[in-house]
Amino acid sequence: MIDSVGNVSALLAVGPNNPLVLATIDRLTGPRLKQAVLLDFDSPRLARAAARVQTYGVPDVIAEHYDPENSVQQAGLVSSAFDRRDIDVAIVGLTPVLADGAATAPKADESIEMLRSTLIDSLTFGETLLSALTHQGHGILVVFSHSALSTAPGLDRPYCAAMAGLGTLVSSLAERAEGTGVRVISVRIAPTADPSATDEEHNSAWVRPADVASAIAAEVRTTRRNVRNTTLTLPKTWRRMMPSQRN
């Protein structure tokens, strides 16, 4: 359980290759963090993320590969993680990297794969993790999505469309969490600021992963009483442009 000063003892991350997720794990690593469970459908990027998290000083890093077409296996991996110990923070931040061979697939197939790997898998894991946290009786679910749909140059449009849809649907998870002892932190990134959404030629607006991680860590460690579900729309300059999406 998260202690009185906000130290986390165990976390689980789906999509740990996402630079925003990695930065969040780094920021949440403290004296009580004993275990990090990492789940991804791409084995090479999962191995890279696990090696990176180990450098943060986490004593026990468990990397689990999952089949993106096997929701039963995905649920089983989550169940096993919660059977081992309580999970204080669960993070869902799948990135648009496609499995090997997808780069040569037709555009329609690529878009379908993006929809599955980003939107459907994120919702599946979000639902499963919320249920596990609710059964546990405490914890925080963090879900990354986009704050709006954008057609700016250089964006990965299928990924951005899926992430915008996810941003809308996360509200249903937050509603289900009310009164359960579980908090949902919805992190909505401006599409042009997401490092996973733009190529190297259009990266001038990228948000700093460390800044995103700091905002999330502050919410995780808040000592305010009766804190309810939270929406973080980042960067803050984008938030000022979208008053309807303020907390």
Summary of the structure (lengths in Angstrom):
residues: 247
radius of gyration: 16.8
end to end distance: 25.7
largest distance: 51.8
contacts: 833
relative contact order: 0.15
helix: 48%
strand: 18%
